[in-house]
Amino acid sequence: MRSRVFNGKPKPLYSSWPVQLSVSKHGRTFSLWGLVRPTTGVTQATILAASARGAFRVLKTVTTDNLGHWSTSASVRAARFRVRWISPTGVKYEGAPISAR
């Protein structure tokens, strides 16, 4: 894993993408991987899914590892996914919609 620290300080873009998400499709199943930050330990994030024209709905809640990484799979009819997360300091984040590749 690459360091998130440079000269004792967080790298300049460290906080630019607090809720990262990658989605890939394998047949009828989606594999989702993500990272929430900044976190100081295990936390939970909410995965949302939506059809091409529909509203986002909660798909599931995932638990991260102590660095904020998580992964899951889902067999749903969805065209877009996003992550919603509340940081340990109470800041609410919601990522941009992502389509499967």
C-alpha distance (Angstrom), angle and dihedral (degrees) to the residues before:
residue distance angle dihedral
M1 . . .
R2 3.78 . .
S3 3.75 118.9 .
R4 3.78 117.5 -100.6
V5 3.80 90.3 -158.7
F6 3.80 129.1 76.8
N7 3.81 120.9 -175.6
G8 3.81 90.3 -12.7
K9 3.81 94.5 -54.9
P10 3.81 131.7 93.1
K11 3.81 112.4 -90.8
P12 3.83 113.0 -99.0
L13 3.83 95.4 -105.4
Y14 3.82 95.9 40.1
S15 3.82 93.0 107.2
S16 3.81 96.3 36.1
W17 3.80 95.1 91.8
P18 3.81 107.6 30.1
V19 3.83 94.2 167.7
Q20 3.76 112.5 40.3
L21 3.79 122.4 -174.7
S22 3.78 135.2 -176.9
V23 3.81 121.4 -174.1
S24 3.80 128.6 -172.1
K25 3.79 129.6 175.5
H26 3.80 123.8 -135.0
G27 3.79 109.4 -178.3
R28 3.80 105.0 -59.5
T29 3.79 94.9 -17.4
F30 3.80 128.7 86.0
S31 3.79 122.1 -149.1
L32 3.79 113.0 -151.5
W33 3.80 127.2 -168.9
G34 3.75 128.4 175.5
L35 3.75 151.1 160.5
V36 3.79 130.0 -142.7
R37 3.79 121.4 -162.3
P38 2.91 155.4 -130.7
T39 3.79 92.2 25.2
T40 3.75 131.6 148.1
G41 3.78 98.3 -156.1
V42 3.77 146.1 -25.0
T43 3.80 112.6 -15.0
Q44 3.80 139.6 158.0
A45 3.79 130.8 -109.2
T46 3.80 129.8 -170.2
I47 3.80 119.7 -129.3
L48 3.81 115.6 -149.6
A49 3.81 127.3 -164.1
A50 3.80 133.3 -168.7
S51 3.78 137.6 -178.2
A52 3.79 118.7 -121.3
R53 3.81 92.5 -84.7
G54 3.78 102.4 15.1
A55 3.77 134.0 97.9
F56 3.79 122.2 -98.2
R57 3.80 115.8 -93.4
V58 3.79 130.9 -175.3
L59 3.80 110.2 -89.0
K60 3.80 98.5 177.5
T61 3.76 145.7 -42.9
V62 3.80 117.1 -111.8
T63 3.78 131.5 -162.4
T64 3.79 117.9 -133.7
D65 3.77 129.6 -144.9
N66 3.81 118.1 -111.3
L67 3.83 90.9 -83.1
G68 3.82 94.4 52.3
H69 3.85 98.9 -102.4
W70 3.78 121.1 138.6
S71 3.80 138.6 167.2
T72 3.77 136.3 -173.0
S73 3.79 142.0 155.5
A74 3.77 131.4 -131.9
S75 3.78 137.6 -170.1
V76 3.79 101.0 -152.5
R77 3.76 137.3 128.6
A78 3.77 98.9 -109.2
A79 3.77 136.1 139.4
R80 3.81 98.6 -171.6
F81 3.78 137.8 33.1
R82 3.81 134.7 -171.8
V83 3.80 138.7 174.1
R84 3.79 128.2 -124.7
W85 3.80 119.4 -164.7
I86 3.80 139.3 168.0
S87 3.80 112.9 -148.7
P88 3.82 123.6 -135.5
T89 3.83 87.7 -99.9
G90 3.82 91.9 54.7
V91 3.82 98.2 -104.0
K92 3.83 111.6 146.0
Y93 3.81 118.0 -138.1
E94 3.79 130.4 -174.9
G95 3.78 120.5 -176.9
A96 3.76 127.9 -138.3
P97 3.84 118.5 -90.1
I98 3.82 112.2 -88.0
S99 3.81 127.6 -162.3
A100 3.79 124.4 -152.6
R101 3.78 118.6 -97.7
